[in-house]
Amino acid sequence: MRTTFEYQRADSPTNAVDLVAALGDDGRYVAGGTDLYLDWKNGRRLGTVVDISHLRELDYIEPGEGVIRIGALTSLRTLEHLATTDNVRASLAALARVMCTPQTRTLGTVGGNLANSSAAADLPPLLAALGATVKTVGPGGERMIAAEDVAAGAKRSTLAGAELITEVAIPVDSAVATSVHRATRTSLDIALVISAASLTLDGNGQVTGARIFLGSVGPRPIRATGAEALLVGKSLEELTAELLQQSGALAAAASTPIDDVRGSAAYRQHTTAVLTARALSDAVGQLREGKWAA
Ligand SMILES: Cc1cc2nc3c(=O)[nH]c(=O)nc-3n(C[C@H](O)[C@H](O)[C@H](O)COP(=O)(O)OP(=O)(O)OC[C@H]3O[C@@H](n4cnc5c(N)ncnc54)[C@H](O)[C@@H]3O)c2cc1C
């Protein structure tokens, strides 16, 4: 049954934090409302929502020196239309295009996707593979959190009380290639499996870094460290299809999927191996082409 809730409108990020802090357990932020109001329709008691959706100072994309700063209120639709000039923008745009529906992408925000901490959220695995840092402000001041550490579990974040996500900072490096693949039952469904991979190449053509993160196959993003270790130290020539498949298999071994109405755990595990190998193959292709080389 739906219950009524109170509504407050914040004037600024600081005012939003003050309002939610004063409300204690009874207060929560609402940005696009695409997750929160769905929970409310499904019976969740909301108490008081503090609306931040109109705070334009949190809606920006700012290119800096070796970093892109994305305001928390940036919509998924804005990501979808990013110019694909580097691996960060290209991978974010490719992912945003296949998330949700056009209507939901118009309302849904980057901060909301992270804070909601759904096990099937699409952005966290990619942001983690990109090495992104999430900036928050709360009653105690500012804090920086690695993107992979925002979710504590399914629909549980590590954000404390009135902590507000304000920005995501993503390093941009022409030596890095990134790709993300996801599987869904229908094009409108949330993801069954997400696999995001970044590879870093040094001047001698050797892989010096690999970041592989999985989504929707565990309560929070999973880092596939065994799959990464297989790749680091290899030359581009050594990154054969067989090796990428072995890395995919190690990623699948790190996944902890469940059976649910959308798919079985066995299917999800198999798909993790396939999608990880595909994401890695894309990244290797970008590196071979010198796609992002300065
Ligand atoms: C039809 C439909 C399809 C969808 N498909 C997908 C999909 O394919 N992939 C996917 O990942 N998601 C999907 N979603 C989920 C949702 O659209 C996204 O997670 C969206 O990015 C949430 O952003 P929002 O601004 O609407 O969050 P809200 O609903 O406003 O908030 C969600 C939660 O985050 C908190 N919050 C919001 N902003 C902040 C902030 N800045 N700081 C701290 N806490 C904050 C709120 O208090 C709330 O608990 C779908 C939703 C719908 C309705």
The ligand as a MOL file (V3000), in Angstrom:
LIG
                    3D

  0  0  0     0  0            999 V3000
M  V30 BEGIN CTAB
M  V30 COUNTS 53 58 0 0 0
M  V30 BEGIN ATOM
M  V30 1 C 11.8340 1.8180 -16.3320 0
M  V30 2 C 13.1590 1.8720 -15.6310 0
M  V30 3 C 14.2750 1.3020 -16.2360 0
M  V30 4 C 15.5200 1.3480 -15.6130 0
M  V30 5 N 16.5800 0.7760 -16.2350 0
M  V30 6 C 17.8160 0.8490 -15.6510 0
M  V30 7 C 18.9480 0.2840 -16.3130 0
M  V30 8 O 18.8740 -0.2430 -17.4200 0
M  V30 9 N 20.1510 0.3730 -15.6780 0
M  V30 10 C 20.3070 0.9780 -14.4570 0
M  V30 11 O 21.4150 1.0310 -13.9380 0
M  V30 12 N 19.2400 1.5240 -13.8270 0
M  V30 13 C 18.0150 1.4690 -14.3870 0
M  V30 14 N 16.9330 2.0240 -13.7560 0
M  V30 15 C 17.1220 2.6390 -12.4360 0
M  V30 16 C 17.2870 4.1760 -12.4150 0
M  V30 17 O 16.7130 4.8080 -13.5230 0
M  V30 18 C 18.7590 4.6080 -12.2930 0
M  V30 19 O 19.3630 3.9560 -11.2030 0
M  V30 20 C 18.8990 6.1300 -12.1180 0
M  V30 21 O 20.2140 6.5020 -12.4730 0
M  V30 22 C 18.5680 6.6010 -10.6900 0
M  V30 23 O 18.7690 8.0020 -10.6320 0
M  V30 24 P 17.6590 8.9580 -9.9920 0
M  V30 25 O 18.2100 10.3340 -10.0660 0
M  V30 26 O 16.3330 8.7460 -10.6260 0
M  V30 27 O 17.6420 8.4290 -8.4860 0
M  V30 28 P 16.4960 8.6610 -7.3870 0
M  V30 29 O 15.3700 7.7160 -7.6410 0
M  V30 30 O 16.1720 10.0950 -7.2560 0
M  V30 31 O 17.2910 8.2100 -6.0800 0
M  V30 32 C 17.6950 6.8670 -5.9050 0
M  V30 33 C 18.3460 6.7300 -4.5180 0
M  V30 34 O 19.5580 7.4740 -4.4690 0
M  V30 35 C 19.4950 8.5140 -3.4830 0
M  V30 36 N 20.1510 9.6610 -4.1070 0
M  V30 37 C 19.8330 10.2430 -5.3070 0
M  V30 38 N 20.7460 11.1760 -5.6150 0
M  V30 39 C 21.6500 11.1980 -4.6040 0
M  V30 40 C 22.8580 11.9340 -4.3510 0
M  V30 41 N 23.3230 12.8570 -5.2230 0
M  V30 42 N 23.5450 11.6920 -3.2130 0
M  V30 43 C 23.1010 10.7620 -2.3290 0
M  V30 44 N 21.9760 10.0220 -2.5030 0
M  V30 45 C 21.2680 10.2400 -3.6370 0
M  V30 46 C 18.0190 8.6950 -3.1630 0
M  V30 47 O 17.8140 9.1170 -1.8340 0
M  V30 48 C 17.4890 7.2900 -3.3920 0
M  V30 49 O 17.7380 6.5090 -2.2600 0
M  V30 50 C 15.6610 1.9870 -14.3490 0
M  V30 51 C 14.5350 2.5710 -13.7430 0
M  V30 52 C 13.2950 2.5120 -14.3660 0
M  V30 53 C 12.1170 3.1460 -13.6930 0
M  V30 END ATOM
M  V30 BEGIN BOND
M  V30 1 1 1 2
M  V30 2 1 2 3
M  V30 3 2 2 52
M  V30 4 2 3 4
M  V30 5 1 4 5
M  V30 6 1 4 50
M  V30 7 2 5 6
M  V30 8 1 6 7
M  V30 9 1 6 13
M  V30 10 2 7 8
M  V30 11 1 7 9
M  V30 12 1 9 10
M  V30 13 2 10 11
M  V30 14 1 10 12
M  V30 15 2 12 13
M  V30 16 1 13 14
M  V30 17 1 14 15
M  V30 18 1 14 50
M  V30 19 1 15 16
M  V30 20 1 16 17
M  V30 21 1 16 18
M  V30 22 1 18 19
M  V30 23 1 18 20
M  V30 24 1 20 21
M  V30 25 1 20 22
M  V30 26 1 22 23
M  V30 27 1 23 24
M  V30 28 2 24 25
M  V30 29 1 24 26
M  V30 30 1 24 27
M  V30 31 1 27 28
M  V30 32 2 28 29
M  V30 33 1 28 30
M  V30 34 1 28 31
M  V30 35 1 31 32
M  V30 36 1 32 33
M  V30 37 1 33 34
M  V30 38 1 33 48
M  V30 39 1 34 35
M  V30 40 1 35 36
M  V30 41 1 35 46
M  V30 42 1 36 37
M  V30 43 1 36 45
M  V30 44 2 37 38
M  V30 45 1 38 39
M  V30 46 1 39 40
M  V30 47 2 39 45
M  V30 48 1 40 41
M  V30 49 2 40 42
M  V30 50 1 42 43
M  V30 51 2 43 44
M  V30 52 1 44 45
M  V30 53 1 46 47
M  V30 54 1 46 48
M  V30 55 1 48 49
M  V30 56 2 50 51
M  V30 57 1 51 52
M  V30 58 1 52 53
M  V30 END BOND
M  V30 END CTAB
M  END
